[in-house]
Amino acid sequence: MPDHDLQVISGEDALHLLELVESALNSKDLAALAQGALPIIVKLMAVDAGILYLEEPKPSTYSFSQVAMQGNTLLAIEHICLEQFHKMTIQAGPRPLILPLSPPQNSQVALFLLHRQENKMGILGLLVSENRKPSELKMAERFVFLLSRFIAQQVERLECEKKIAKLNAYFTVCSKIAKALNLRDVLEAVLYSSMKAVSAEAASVLLLDDKKQNFRFFGLVPPQPTMMDAKFPANRGLAGKILKLQQSEIINDVQNDPRFYRRFDKETGFKTRNMVAVPLLAGKEKVGVLEVLNKAGGEPFQEEDRLLLQSIAEEIAFAIHDAKLSEAKQALTAEIEKMHQFQAKLIQTSQDGIMAHDPHGEILIFNEGAERILGYRKEEVIGKINAALLFPPGVSHDIREKITGPEFGGTGRLINYETFTLSKTGEQIPVELSAIPIYEDEHEIATVGFFRDLRERRQLQEKLLQSERLAALGQMAAHITHEVKNPLMVVGGMARQVLKGLADDQQKNAAKLKIIIEEIGRLEDFLAEVGSFAKLSETSKGFINPNTVIQDLAVKLEPSLNERNIKLLLKLDTKLPQIQFAPLQLSQVLLNIAKNGIEAMPAGGSLTFVSGCRNDRVFVQINDTGEGIPFDIMAKIFQPFYSTKPKGSGLGLSISKTIIEAHQGEIKIESEAGKGTSVTIFLKARL
């Protein structure tokens, strides 16, 4: 079910969905999720029973019935779910598959496929009466949509927990090995840590001698290790096979395997049931074999146990290989610690902000530069604040999209991207951000961001802009003197004539007064535009929909359009995202462009507003069917005081361009003499 469908539901349906959401949010695992969700669904859908079949992390079935029924009925539904899971295909909406159920003859089962994107996760089966119509199961479709989301979240959480367990095991083994000073200490650390990592009852290490001809056996059965001084040929038994092939293996029926070496069992009284055997290789050098014995609780070893031990095998092999060189090892450990301290100091003392967070947004690193820029102490954010909350709404998602896109530094990284962060006081701080994801085994484990405070740079840019405006005042003063002088001379001359001829021809005096009023109006319009150019209004920016501004402007333009016999067309994208802009300034820009288009069509025509979104930018396009702009003056149209109109100030397009660029936008003009003009404004979308 698409996200937008959730917005069109009744109040009662919303309460039902909230009840399911509350139950799911309080669930600690998939079993609790199923046990909490099924009774709600069965009750609210008024069906006899419900079954939830889940494929991951392992095939599991949960059921709930609110009426007494034969045991084979639920078994029949389970069988149908299992059979249909691989047959059902993912569709645009969670439409049910209705199948008859016999016995009883008057029942049928409605199957809903649970999936997240292209990943099938399971089936929700509902036992319904034979006369129940698919249209009466619409509410179930909403439950299926929510269940799919919650199940996917639980599965992702389980995967994260497995990854954390793997990392913990890895760090535990490495930590214990690093503290060992001799071969015995290393072996004990390896055996105890390996057992704990996969919940085993015992472990052993078979080491090759210096000549690589024999194994020496070291075993551990808690509570005390048994260091057997036993030797046997390296080409014998399971260990010999594992080391020769250099491949780890799970053997869940050891006693029936002819390769099994039984001496350890005979001398210790321990009975090996199953094991994981992993070759120990220090680079290209063969060191020995690690064997972890008997999964706790009588369970068989799983593939994840083998992969975990295999992931730490090389570390173990190198530790054993280097055990006799404890002094060199201690020097190496000291050097590593020194490097770690240097890196930590480098990160913490950087003037730029450095922050790292995991895929869920939990902050892992927050240096002194980040503290200084955002006003938080690292103790206030690490493990306590989600990284998305340190950005304005929607910005974190926008940054994530930019990292995966090619625009700023290439796919998989973000370089010198200007955006905003939120300080502790709620202030929006402009920053230049660079970020890169960190991967392990092709899975993202963290994202590291480096950001630089742009407030000082913006202040310098503003001062430079102010200087440029002041530099333009000289040019403006000369032009203003010229533009104001002529109308004043006309106004003065006409006024004096009117004064002298007050008692004479009233009709002539009225005509002269009309000229005076027109010239004064011209002066007022000119001075208003000059004022706008000299200093743009400090109107506060806000998130707005450009369509709203266009529609308001259309109402204001209607009288002028009717007078000139111009047809207005609006082609607006109804799903247009918002932009951050000063509403009055956007209206001023669009009005300036529209007025130019209207004046270019003295004999009538059409004026068209078009809006839409391209990539991550909103565009507004204004097209006219007027006289067009000659090629030889296209390069001059944005210059201040340049105008082709007899009474134009030459500031309209210049002001518009200045406003658009102040909002990090772009304005383009395409025109051909006699074929009309198209003006397009591009602005950053709020995604």
Secondary structure, 3 states (H helix, E strand, C coil): CCHHHHHCCCHHHHHHHHHHHHHHHCCCCHHHHHHHHHHHHHHHHCCCEEEEEECCCCCEEEEEECCCCCHHHHHHHHHHHHHHHCCCCCCCCCCCEEEEECCCCCEEEEEEEEEECCEEEEEEEEEEECCCCHHHHHHHHHHHHHHHHHHHHHHHHHHHHHHHHHHHHHHHHHHHHHHCCCHHHHHHHHHHHHHHHHCEEEEEEEEECCCCCEEEEEEEECCEEECCCCEEECCCHHHHHHHHHCCCEEECCHHHCCCCCCHHHHHHCCCCCCEEEEEEEECCEEEEEEEEEEEHHHCCCCHHHHHHHHHHHHHHHHHHHCCCCHHHHHHHHHHHHHHHHHHHHHHHHCCCEEEEECCCCEEEEECHHHHHHHCCCHHHHCCCCEHHHHCCCCHHHHHHHHHHCCCCCCCCCEEEEEEEEECCCCCEEEEEEEEEEEEECCEEEEEEEEEEECHHHHHHHHHHHHHHHHHHHHHHHHHHHHHHHHHHHHHHHHHHHHHHCCCCCHHHHHHHHHHHHHHHHHHHHHHHHHHHHHCCCCCCCEEECHHHHHHHHHHHHHHHHHHCCEEEEEECCCCCCEEEECHHHHHHHHHHHHHHHHHCCCCCEEEEEEEEEECCEEEEEEEECCCCCCHHHHHHCCCCCCCCCCCCCCCHHHHHHHHHHHCCCEEEEEECCCCCEEEEEEEEEEC
